[in-house]
Amino acid sequence: MKPSHLHSVQPGEHASHGSVRSYTIGLLLSVALTVASFATVMTGALQSHAAIALVVGLCVAQLLVQLLYFLHLGTAPGQRGNTAIFACTGFLIVIVVAGSLWVMHNADLNMMPTDMSIERARAKD
């Protein structure tokens, strides 16, 4: 057998994937955060600004739980590849969104005459 086909893990094991315990913890945390968000909105115990802030905080916590427990992002040697790919994907999305917004903003500025207000432009039609 070629050295490239030799595996350091036993059949049925996965080197960089989580265990049943970690998946269970992730599931329980996800359900708890979802229930907390739902309860925050449905009970109406908090004012709207406080409720929004709490739900956004719970949303960020939910995102971190999903990334750590289910997508296996981290600094462990088996997780670095997933983390690097995720970071590159996020960077590319930021570039595409920022570039699109920049182009649309500049197109808006260049399409509107500078010496004419919107009311005057409508009146000319």
Kinemage of the C-alpha trace (Angstrom):
@kinemage 1
@onewidth
@group {chain A} dominant
@subgroup {mainchain}
@vectorlist {calphas} color= white
{ca met a 1} P 0.000 0.000 0.000
{ca lys a 2} L 1.282 3.473 -0.832
{ca pro a 3} L 2.152 5.773 2.077
{ca ser a 4} L -0.497 8.253 0.895
{ca his a 5} L -3.173 5.655 1.587
{ca leu a 6} L -2.106 4.978 5.155
{ca his a 7} L -4.369 6.543 7.750
{ca ser a 8} L -3.516 7.459 11.308
{ca val a 9} L -7.082 6.908 12.517
{ca gln a 10} L -8.931 3.647 12.923
{ca pro a 11} L -11.871 2.737 10.674
{ca gly a 12} L -15.022 4.479 11.842
{ca glu a 13} L -13.123 7.349 13.457
{ca his a 14} L -12.840 10.833 12.084
{ca ala a 15} L -9.761 12.863 12.918
{ca ser a 16} L -11.228 16.361 12.884
{ca his a 17} L -14.901 15.702 13.586
{ca gly a 18} L -16.576 16.006 16.945
{ca ser a 19} L -17.801 13.266 19.195
{ca val a 20} L -21.379 12.445 20.089
{ca arg a 21} L -20.820 14.343 23.338
{ca ser a 22} L -19.742 17.543 21.560
{ca tyr a 23} L -22.667 17.308 19.127
{ca thr a 24} L -25.059 16.842 22.046
{ca ile a 25} L -23.601 19.853 23.856
{ca gly a 26} L -23.891 21.924 20.683
{ca leu a 27} L -27.486 20.834 20.166
{ca leu a 28} L -28.472 21.617 23.759
{ca leu a 29} L -26.799 25.034 23.620
{ca ser a 30} L -28.481 25.812 20.295
{ca val a 31} L -31.908 24.820 21.597
{ca ala a 32} L -31.388 26.798 24.822
{ca leu a 33} L -30.338 29.928 22.912
{ca thr a 34} L -33.285 29.586 20.529
{ca val a 35} L -35.752 29.166 23.397
{ca ala a 36} L -34.202 32.155 25.201
{ca ser a 37} L -34.578 34.336 22.102
{ca phe a 38} L -38.161 33.199 21.574
{ca ala a 39} L -39.041 33.770 25.233
{ca thr a 40} L -37.473 37.235 25.174
{ca val a 41} L -39.698 38.312 22.302
{ca met a 42} L -42.905 36.518 23.281
{ca thr a 43} L -43.026 37.486 26.968
{ca gly a 44} L -42.548 41.192 26.299
{ca ala a 45} L -40.815 41.559 29.661
{ca leu a 46} L -38.159 43.879 28.231
{ca gln a 47} L -38.506 47.184 26.436
{ca ser a 48} L -38.010 47.019 22.685
{ca his a 49} L -34.436 48.357 22.657
{ca ala a 50} L -33.331 46.030 25.442
{ca ala a 51} L -35.083 43.077 23.803
{ca ile a 52} L -33.396 43.797 20.472
{ca ala a 53} L -29.990 44.033 22.148
{ca leu a 54} L -30.551 40.756 24.010
{ca val a 55} L -31.790 38.924 20.907
{ca val a 56} L -28.786 40.169 18.898
{ca gly a 57} L -26.462 38.984 21.688
{ca leu a 58} L -28.154 35.587 21.746
{ca cys a 59} L -27.885 35.471 17.950
{ca val a 60} L -24.126 36.039 18.098
{ca ala a 61} L -23.820 33.356 20.783
{ca gln a 62} L -25.851 30.981 18.578
{ca leu a 63} L -23.541 31.739 15.641
{ca leu a 64} L -20.471 30.931 17.738
{ca val a 65} L -22.014 27.669 18.979
{ca gln a 66} L -22.816 26.639 15.390
{ca leu a 67} L -19.308 27.501 14.195
{ca leu a 68} L -17.512 25.729 17.034
{ca tyr a 69} L -19.627 22.625 17.566
{ca phe a 70} L -20.991 21.868 14.088
{ca leu a 71} L -18.622 23.462 11.564
{ca his a 72} L -15.563 22.524 13.657
{ca leu a 73} L -13.841 25.895 13.440
{ca gly a 74} L -10.990 26.334 15.870
{ca thr a 75} L -7.238 26.409 16.309
{ca ala a 76} L -6.660 22.670 16.707
{ca pro a 77} L -4.478 21.177 13.958
{ca gly a 78} L -7.395 19.282 12.405
{ca gln a 79} L -9.607 22.380 12.412
{ca arg a 80} L -7.210 24.944 10.955
{ca gly a 81} L -8.142 24.089 7.372
{ca asn a 82} L -11.848 24.647 8.045
{ca thr a 83} L -11.077 27.899 9.851
{ca ala a 84} L -8.854 29.186 7.039
{ca ile a 85} L -11.441 28.368 4.373
{ca phe a 86} L -14.169 30.043 6.437
{ca ala a 87} L -12.026 33.166 6.922
{ca cys a 88} L -11.241 33.387 3.195
{ca thr a 89} L -14.911 32.951 2.323
{ca gly a 90} L -15.889 35.686 4.764
{ca phe a 91} L -13.194 37.982 3.364
{ca leu a 92} L -14.425 37.426 -0.202
{ca ile a 93} L -18.017 38.114 0.815
{ca val a 94} L -16.944 41.375 2.477
{ca ile a 95} L -15.058 42.410 -0.677
{ca val a 96} L -18.025 41.639 -2.957
{ca val a 97} L -20.576 43.410 -0.738
{ca ala a 98} L -18.360 46.459 -0.109
{ca gly a 99} L -17.471 46.726 -3.793
{ca ser a 100} L -21.114 46.473 -4.824
{ca leu a 101} L -22.140 49.171 -2.357
{ca trp a 102} L -19.296 51.404 -3.526
{ca val a 103} L -20.256 51.011 -7.191
{ca met a 104} L -23.950 51.664 -6.461
{ca his a 105} L -23.110 54.743 -4.376
{ca asn a 106} L -20.862 56.188 -7.089
{ca ala a 107} L -23.428 55.410 -9.787
{ca asp a 108} L -26.060 57.244 -7.754
{ca leu a 109} L -23.798 60.284 -7.369
{ca asn a 110} L -22.897 60.347 -11.064
{ca met a 111} L -26.485 59.933 -12.272
{ca met a 112} L -27.909 62.884 -10.306
{ca pro a 113} L -27.144 66.357 -11.681
{ca thr a 114} L -25.303 68.371 -9.035
{ca asp a 115} L -27.044 71.700 -9.671
{ca met a 116} L -30.535 70.279 -9.675
{ca ser a 117} L -32.657 69.187 -6.756
{ca ile a 118} L -35.041 66.260 -6.955
{ca glu a 119} L -38.040 68.607 -7.000
{ca arg a 120} L -36.621 70.619 -9.929
{ca ala a 121} L -35.814 67.408 -11.812
{ca arg a 122} L -39.404 66.200 -11.377
{ca ala a 123} L -40.782 69.595 -12.427
{ca lys a 124} L -38.847 69.482 -15.720
{ca asp a 125} L -40.595 66.259 -16.774
